[in-house]
C-alpha cells in the first residue's frame, strides 16, 4: 500500500517538473520572438527615415518659395525676380515726362509764325478763378502772321484781351466783334538771339533730367544683384532708351531754333 502512494507521488512530481520546464521554454521563445520583432521594426524605421526627411525638407523648401534644391543634389539655388520690365517702364515714364515738359516750355516761346498752341500757357483770371486760355476760348490760325481767339463766353473777351497783353509774347490783340485778332509782330535780331539761348538752356535741362532717370535705373539694377549677363543686357537697354530720348529733345530744340531764324 505504501509503495503505491510513493509511485503516485513520484508520477505527480514528474508531471509538475515537465509542466514547469515547458512554461520556461515558452517564455524564452516568446522573449526571443519579441526581440526579433523589435529589431525588425527598428530596421524598417531606419530605412524609412531618409525618405521621410526628404519629404519634410522638400515641403519646407516649397513653403518658403525662395530657394529650391538643384538637380545635382548640391546646394540651394535662389530665384531672382525679373525686374527688367518694371525698371524700363519706370525709366521710360520719367524720360517721357521730361520731353513733355520741354514741349510745353518751347510752346511758350514766340516765333515769327502764328501757331495754335502758342497761347495755351496763358492764364486768364475770370470770375475770381484762374484758368488756361485754351479752356476759355478756341484759338485758330488765320494766316502765318495772324491768330483768331474765339471765347466760349463773349462776356469774357475783356479778360482774355488783358491776359494776352500781359503775357511775355509781346502781342497786342484787337477786339473784332465777338472775337480777338492778334497779329504776330516780326522778330528782332536781339529777340531771336535771346530765344535761341532760352531754347539751348531748356534742351540742356531736359537732357539732365533724362540722365538722372538713367542713373536711377542703373542704381536699381546694381542693387538687385542680378546675374552678370542679365545686368549688362538691362544696362545696355537703359542706355539705348536714354539715347533715344536725348535725340528727341535735341530734334525738338533744333526745330524751334529753326522757327526763330526763319521767322
C-alpha positions as CSV (number, residue, x, y, z in Angstrom):
1,X,0.0,0.0,0.0
2,X,2.8,2.3,0.9
3,X,4.6,1.6,-2.3
4,X,1.5,2.6,-4.3
5,X,1.5,6.0,-2.7
6,X,5.2,6.5,-3.4
7,X,4.7,5.7,-7.1
8,X,1.8,8.2,-7.3
9,X,3.8,10.9,-5.6
10,X,6.8,10.4,-8.0
11,X,4.5,10.5,-11.0
12,X,2.9,13.7,-9.8
13,X,6.3,15.3,-9.3
14,X,7.4,14.3,-12.7
15,X,4.3,15.9,-14.2
16,X,5.0,19.1,-12.3
17,X,8.6,19.3,-13.4
18,X,7.6,18.7,-17.1
19,X,5.0,21.5,-16.9
20,X,7.4,23.9,-15.3
21,X,10.1,23.2,-18.0
22,X,7.5,23.7,-20.8
23,X,6.5,27.1,-19.3
24,X,10.1,28.3,-19.1
25,X,10.8,27.3,-22.7
26,X,7.6,29.0,-23.8
27,X,8.6,32.2,-22.1
28,X,12.1,32.1,-23.6
29,X,10.7,31.5,-27.0
30,X,8.3,34.5,-26.6
31,X,11.1,36.7,-25.4
32,X,13.2,35.8,-28.5
33,X,10.3,36.4,-30.9
34,X,9.6,39.8,-29.2
35,X,13.3,41.0,-29.6
36,X,13.3,39.8,-33.2
37,X,10.2,41.8,-34.0
38,X,11.6,44.8,-32.2
39,X,14.8,44.7,-34.2
40,X,12.8,44.4,-37.4
41,X,10.8,47.5,-36.5
42,X,13.9,49.5,-35.8
43,X,15.4,48.5,-39.2
44,X,12.2,49.4,-41.0
45,X,12.1,52.8,-39.2
46,X,15.7,53.5,-40.0
47,X,15.2,52.7,-43.7
48,X,12.1,54.8,-43.9
49,X,13.6,57.8,-42.2
50,X,15.6,59.2,-45.1
51,X,12.5,59.2,-47.3
52,X,10.5,60.9,-44.6
53,X,13.3,63.5,-44.1
54,X,13.4,64.2,-47.8
55,X,9.7,64.8,-48.0
56,X,9.8,67.0,-44.9
57,X,12.7,69.1,-46.2
58,X,11.1,69.4,-49.7
59,X,7.9,70.6,-48.1
60,X,9.8,73.2,-46.1
61,X,11.6,74.4,-49.3
62,X,8.4,74.8,-51.3
63,X,6.7,76.6,-48.4
64,X,9.4,79.3,-48.3
65,X,9.1,79.9,-52.1
66,X,12.6,81.4,-52.2
67,X,15.0,78.5,-52.6
68,X,14.9,75.1,-54.2
69,X,17.1,72.1,-54.5
70,X,19.1,71.9,-57.7
71,X,19.1,68.7,-59.8
72,X,22.6,67.7,-58.9
73,X,21.7,67.3,-55.2
74,X,24.1,70.1,-54.2
75,X,23.2,73.4,-52.6
76,X,20.2,75.6,-53.0
77,X,19.5,78.0,-55.9
78,X,18.0,81.3,-55.1
79,X,15.3,82.6,-57.5
80,X,16.0,86.2,-58.6
81,X,12.9,88.1,-59.8
82,X,12.9,89.7,-63.3
83,X,12.9,93.4,-62.6
84,X,13.7,94.3,-66.2
85,X,10.2,95.3,-67.4
86,X,9.4,97.4,-64.3
87,X,12.8,99.2,-64.4
88,X,12.5,100.1,-68.1
89,X,8.9,101.2,-67.7
90,X,9.7,103.5,-64.8
91,X,12.7,104.9,-66.6
92,X,10.8,105.5,-69.8
93,X,8.0,107.2,-67.9
94,X,10.4,109.7,-66.3
95,X,12.1,110.4,-69.5
96,X,8.8,110.9,-71.4
97,X,7.7,113.3,-68.7
98,X,10.8,115.4,-69.3
99,X,10.1,115.5,-73.0
100,X,6.5,116.6,-72.4
101,X,7.7,119.4,-70.0
102,X,10.2,120.6,-72.7
103,X,7.4,120.7,-75.3
104,X,5.3,122.9,-73.0
105,X,8.3,125.3,-72.4
106,X,9.1,125.6,-76.1
107,X,5.4,126.3,-76.9
108,X,5.6,129.4,-74.7
109,X,8.3,130.9,-76.8
110,X,7.1,133.2,-79.6
111,X,8.4,132.8,-83.0
112,X,7.7,134.9,-86.1
113,X,5.0,132.4,-87.2
114,X,1.4,132.0,-85.8
115,X,0.7,128.7,-84.1
116,X,-2.5,127.4,-82.4
117,X,-0.7,126.3,-79.2
118,X,1.4,129.5,-78.6
119,X,-1.3,130.9,-76.3
120,X,-2.1,127.7,-74.3
121,X,0.1,128.5,-71.3
122,X,-1.5,131.9,-70.7
123,X,-3.6,132.0,-67.5
124,X,-6.8,134.1,-67.6
125,X,-8.4,135.4,-64.4
126,X,-12.2,135.3,-64.7
127,X,-14.9,135.1,-62.0
128,X,-12.3,135.1,-59.3
129,X,-10.5,132.0,-60.6
130,X,-7.6,131.4,-63.0
131,X,-7.9,129.2,-66.0
132,X,-5.8,128.4,-69.0
133,X,-6.8,130.3,-72.1
134,X,-7.4,127.2,-74.2
135,X,-10.1,126.3,-71.6
136,X,-12.0,129.5,-72.2
137,X,-11.5,130.1,-76.0
138,X,-10.8,128.4,-79.3
139,X,-7.6,129.6,-80.9
140,X,-7.2,129.3,-84.7
141,X,-4.6,130.4,-87.3
142,X,-5.9,132.9,-89.9
143,X,-2.6,133.1,-91.7
144,X,1.1,132.7,-90.8
145,X,1.1,136.0,-89.1
146,X,-2.4,136.2,-87.5
147,X,-4.3,134.4,-84.7
148,X,-8.0,134.4,-84.0
149,X,-9.3,133.9,-80.4
150,X,-13.0,133.0,-80.1
151,X,-14.2,132.9,-76.5
152,X,-16.8,130.4,-75.4
153,X,-18.4,133.2,-73.4
154,X,-18.4,136.5,-75.2
155,X,-18.6,138.3,-71.8
156,X,-15.0,137.0,-71.1
157,X,-13.5,138.8,-74.1
158,X,-12.0,141.7,-72.0
159,X,-10.4,139.2,-69.5
160,X,-8.8,137.3,-72.5
161,X,-7.5,140.5,-74.0
162,X,-5.9,141.6,-70.7
163,X,-4.2,138.2,-70.2
164,X,-2.7,138.2,-73.7
165,X,-1.4,141.7,-73.5
166,X,0.2,140.9,-70.0
167,X,1.9,137.8,-71.4
168,X,5.6,137.9,-72.4
169,X,4.7,137.2,-76.0
170,X,4.6,140.8,-77.0
171,X,1.1,140.5,-78.6
172,X,-1.4,143.3,-78.8
173,X,-4.8,141.8,-79.8
174,X,-7.7,143.8,-81.1
175,X,-11.4,143.2,-80.5
176,X,-13.3,142.1,-83.7
177,X,-16.9,141.6,-82.8
178,X,-17.1,138.5,-80.5
179,X,-13.5,137.6,-81.1
180,X,-9.9,138.8,-80.7
181,X,-7.5,139.2,-83.6
182,X,-3.8,139.0,-82.7
183,X,-1.1,140.0,-85.2
184,X,2.3,138.3,-84.8
185,X,5.0,141.0,-84.9
186,X,8.2,140.3,-86.7
187,X,11.2,139.2,-84.6
188,X,14.1,141.4,-84.0
189,X,17.6,140.1,-84.1
190,X,18.0,140.6,-80.4
191,X,14.8,138.7,-79.7
192,X,16.0,135.8,-81.9
193,X,19.3,135.6,-80.1
194,X,17.7,135.7,-76.7
195,X,15.1,133.0,-77.6
196,X,17.8,130.7,-79.0
197,X,19.7,130.9,-75.7
198,X,16.5,130.0,-73.9
199,X,16.0,127.0,-76.1
200,X,19.5,125.8,-75.6
201,X,19.2,126.0,-71.8
202,X,15.8,124.2,-71.9
203,X,17.4,121.5,-74.0
204,X,20.3,121.0,-71.6
205,X,17.9,121.0,-68.6
206,X,15.8,118.2,-70.1
207,X,18.9,116.2,-71.1
208,X,20.0,116.4,-67.4
209,X,16.6,115.1,-66.4
210,X,16.9,112.2,-68.8
211,X,20.4,111.4,-67.4
212,X,19.1,111.4,-63.9
213,X,16.4,108.9,-64.8
214,X,19.1,106.7,-66.5
215,X,21.3,106.8,-63.4
216,X,18.4,106.0,-61.1
217,X,17.6,102.9,-63.3
218,X,21.3,101.8,-63.3
219,X,21.4,102.1,-59.5
220,X,18.3,99.9,-59.2
221,X,19.9,97.3,-61.4
222,X,23.1,97.3,-59.3
223,X,21.2,96.9,-56.1
224,X,19.2,94.0,-57.4
225,X,22.2,91.7,-57.6
226,X,21.2,90.2,-61.0
227,X,23.4,87.7,-62.8
228,X,26.2,89.5,-64.6
229,X,24.9,88.8,-68.2
230,X,21.3,89.9,-67.3
231,X,22.6,93.1,-65.6
232,X,24.8,94.0,-68.6
233,X,21.9,93.4,-71.0
234,X,19.5,95.5,-69.0
235,X,22.0,98.3,-68.6
236,X,22.5,98.4,-72.4
237,X,18.8,98.7,-72.9
238,X,18.6,101.6,-70.5
239,X,21.4,103.4,-72.3
240,X,19.7,102.9,-75.6
241,X,16.5,104.3,-74.1
242,X,18.3,107.4,-72.8
243,X,20.0,108.0,-76.2
244,X,16.6,107.9,-77.9
245,X,15.0,110.5,-75.6
246,X,18.1,112.7,-75.7
247,X,17.9,112.7,-79.5
248,X,14.2,113.5,-79.4
249,X,14.9,116.5,-77.1
250,X,17.7,117.8,-79.4
251,X,15.5,117.4,-82.5
252,X,12.7,119.4,-80.8
253,X,15.1,122.2,-79.9
254,X,16.7,122.4,-83.3
255,X,13.2,122.7,-84.9
256,X,12.3,125.5,-82.5
257,X,15.6,127.4,-83.2
258,X,14.8,127.0,-87.0
259,X,11.5,128.7,-86.4
260,X,13.2,131.6,-84.8
261,X,15.9,132.0,-87.5
262,X,13.4,131.6,-90.4
263,X,10.6,133.5,-88.6
